[in-house]
Amino acid sequence: MTPGLAAVRAGKSPGRVMQSCDVLIVGGGPAGSSCAWRLTQAGLDVLLLDRRSFPRDKVCGGWITPQVLQELQLDPVAYGADRVLQPITGFRAGLMGAAPVQTNYSAPVSYGLRRFEFDHFLLERSAARLCLGTGVQGLRRAGQEWIINEEIRAPLVVGAGGHFCPVARLLGARLQGEGVVAAQEMEFPLNPQQQEACSIDPAIPELYFCPDLKGYGWGFRKQNFLNLGLGRLGNQGLSRHVATFFDFLKAEGKIPADIPPRLHGHAYLLRGYTPRNLIGEGMLLVGDAAGLAYSQSGEGIRPAIESGLLAAKAILEAGGRYSRENLESYRTLMDGRFGRPRKHWTVNVARCIPERILASVGGALLGAPWFSKHVLLERWFLHLHQPALSIG
Ligand SMILES: Cc1cc2nc3c(=O)[nH]c(=O)nc-3n(C[C@H](O)[C@H](O)[C@H](O)COP(=O)(O)OP(=O)(O)OC[C@H]3O[C@@H](n4cnc5c(N)ncnc54)[C@H](O)[C@@H]3O)c2cc1C
């Protein structure tokens, strides 16, 4: 851990003395750190608490679109100078077991990064006071304030603690239910023999959909790191789907036979299925805590960052008065950006079609180059129609 990210930065240790801050953020992933970044820029005293020490691993593919870099005002050359930032200029995508369609671009349409580095970078840059290695043990209301762990008092708490965020649970979030993706992933550095045996082009990640179209697996090489994983709606049979996928990649000669045995799992909610309550008295939810990942791609980093930035805007507009009514502007900003939460039309269409027919229609579409490029990639994955969020 870098000295700058010791248990508490700039301020007293939250030992016995009660500390106060303008805003307490629970969770130091991209949602929490983006929100903190904006708030500290505006002069607020932000305390960010995370149960993990940083840098920390996060179960994730680490794929982002260029809009994310723009929103964070990150120069890819500067960021990538001493961190992994893999430019992506194409994709191979298809149904598992069928030949994929390759789509190429003349410039980067995405990047691959390591969450271990990215989240640490954003957290340090946020300039928030950090309280790391400490989870939320208690959260209670006292007058117009929240008391956290009997050690910190804050008029506003931002829940950015991911799918299982304690702030989200206080606001009634359900952890299971429709729209929850369960995923398993591994990321490891390739040794020279494994590099030889890996035929995945770093500039061209590979995506393979499950035959029932309820999820997809990926093989994603980021410079010398290989990231493999699979995510699906619901967690039934997840390990079996993952094993089948890895066997398929090995049989195709895509990945080395000796990949590490250890997988990491996590869950998160796609937006539109089981909407979470975004706002409470002196409380807001951002990122996975709010259940915002794009429903077609499962991309969650961009909505996490955008919600963090929009929450900061709403917080600043509220001017220190954080009643539920005063925070309603956050919901308006979110609906304006993402639309009102509702299921993607394809979910309702898919429900009316028997599984066998769905698989064959899905397979035919995924095998069609125009669909793969214009619908799957450019509309559902790259969101080319949605420019980067710009907050003046
Ligand atoms: C296998 C997998 C692959 C994925 N691949 C991609 C991808 O390639 N691209 C993409 O855009 N999205 C991807 N996602 C989704 C993406 O990882 C999330 O949407 C994103 O990390 C959400 O960011 P966040 O800041 O809301 O939450 P997180 O990044 O989960 O951060 C939450 C933070 O809160 C902390 N925390 C949790 N509980 C507590 C507590 N009780 N007290 C204090 N702190 C707490 C955690 O330690 C963590 O640091 C993937 C998800 C999975 C599971």
The ligand as a MOL file (V3000), in Angstrom:
LIG
                    3D

  0  0  0     0  0            999 V3000
M  V30 BEGIN CTAB
M  V30 COUNTS 53 58 0 0 0
M  V30 BEGIN ATOM
M  V30 1 C -16.8360 -10.7080 -13.3610 0
M  V30 2 C -17.2160 -9.2810 -13.6460 0
M  V30 3 C -16.7170 -8.6720 -14.7920 0
M  V30 4 C -17.0450 -7.3400 -15.0850 0
M  V30 5 N -16.4970 -6.7670 -16.1830 0
M  V30 6 C -16.7710 -5.4710 -16.4540 0
M  V30 7 C -16.1190 -4.8150 -17.5320 0
M  V30 8 O -15.2640 -5.3950 -18.2230 0
M  V30 9 N -16.4500 -3.5200 -17.7850 0
M  V30 10 C -17.3820 -2.8540 -17.0350 0
M  V30 11 O -17.6630 -1.6810 -17.3170 0
M  V30 12 N -17.9770 -3.4460 -15.9790 0
M  V30 13 C -17.6840 -4.7190 -15.6590 0
M  V30 14 N -18.2370 -5.3000 -14.5520 0
M  V30 15 C -19.0840 -4.4870 -13.6710 0
M  V30 16 C -18.2080 -3.5500 -12.8420 0
M  V30 17 O -17.1630 -4.2790 -12.2200 0
M  V30 18 C -19.0400 -2.8350 -11.7690 0
M  V30 19 O -20.2370 -2.3660 -12.3390 0
M  V30 20 C -18.2650 -1.6450 -11.1760 0
M  V30 21 O -17.1260 -2.0910 -10.4820 0
M  V30 22 C -19.1570 -0.8420 -10.2370 0
M  V30 23 O -18.3650 0.1200 -9.5720 0
M  V30 24 P -18.7830 0.6250 -8.1080 0
M  V30 25 O -17.8310 1.7080 -7.7660 0
M  V30 26 O -20.2300 0.8820 -8.0520 0
M  V30 27 O -18.5620 -0.6480 -7.1540 0
M  V30 28 P -17.2500 -1.4680 -6.8300 0
M  V30 29 O -16.2400 -1.2980 -7.8800 0
M  V30 30 O -17.7330 -2.8500 -6.5050 0
M  V30 31 O -16.6760 -0.8060 -5.5120 0
M  V30 32 C -17.3670 -0.9420 -4.2950 0
M  V30 33 C -16.3890 -0.7130 -3.1580 0
M  V30 34 O -17.1300 -0.7200 -1.9370 0
M  V30 35 C -16.4110 -1.4000 -0.9400 0
M  V30 36 N -17.3490 -1.9350 0.0500 0
M  V30 37 C -18.2310 -2.9310 -0.1160 0
M  V30 38 N -18.9060 -3.1420 1.0180 0
M  V30 39 C -18.4370 -2.2550 1.9160 0
M  V30 40 C -18.7390 -1.9860 3.2780 0
M  V30 41 N -19.6480 -2.7080 3.9440 0
M  V30 42 N -18.0750 -1.0030 3.9140 0
M  V30 43 C -17.1150 -0.2930 3.2390 0
M  V30 44 N -16.7960 -0.5110 1.9550 0
M  V30 45 C -17.4410 -1.4710 1.2990 0
M  V30 46 C -15.6780 -2.4860 -1.7000 0
M  V30 47 O -14.5140 -2.9100 -1.0140 0
M  V30 48 C -15.3280 -1.7890 -3.0290 0
M  V30 49 O -14.0420 -1.2130 -3.0060 0
M  V30 50 C -17.9190 -6.6140 -14.2300 0
M  V30 51 C -18.4190 -7.2330 -13.0730 0
M  V30 52 C -18.0620 -8.5480 -12.7790 0
M  V30 53 C -18.6030 -9.1800 -11.5230 0
M  V30 END ATOM
M  V30 BEGIN BOND
M  V30 1 1 1 2
M  V30 2 1 2 3
M  V30 3 2 2 52
M  V30 4 2 3 4
M  V30 5 1 4 5
M  V30 6 1 4 50
M  V30 7 2 5 6
M  V30 8 1 6 7
M  V30 9 1 6 13
M  V30 10 2 7 8
M  V30 11 1 7 9
M  V30 12 1 9 10
M  V30 13 2 10 11
M  V30 14 1 10 12
M  V30 15 2 12 13
M  V30 16 1 13 14
M  V30 17 1 14 15
M  V30 18 1 14 50
M  V30 19 1 15 16
M  V30 20 1 16 17
M  V30 21 1 16 18
M  V30 22 1 18 19
M  V30 23 1 18 20
M  V30 24 1 20 21
M  V30 25 1 20 22
M  V30 26 1 22 23
M  V30 27 1 23 24
M  V30 28 2 24 25
M  V30 29 1 24 26
M  V30 30 1 24 27
M  V30 31 1 27 28
M  V30 32 2 28 29
M  V30 33 1 28 30
M  V30 34 1 28 31
M  V30 35 1 31 32
M  V30 36 1 32 33
M  V30 37 1 33 34
M  V30 38 1 33 48
M  V30 39 1 34 35
M  V30 40 1 35 36
M  V30 41 1 35 46
M  V30 42 1 36 37
M  V30 43 1 36 45
M  V30 44 2 37 38
M  V30 45 1 38 39
M  V30 46 1 39 40
M  V30 47 2 39 45
M  V30 48 1 40 41
M  V30 49 2 40 42
M  V30 50 1 42 43
M  V30 51 2 43 44
M  V30 52 1 44 45
M  V30 53 1 46 47
M  V30 54 1 46 48
M  V30 55 1 48 49
M  V30 56 2 50 51
M  V30 57 1 51 52
M  V30 58 1 52 53
M  V30 END BOND
M  V30 END CTAB
M  END
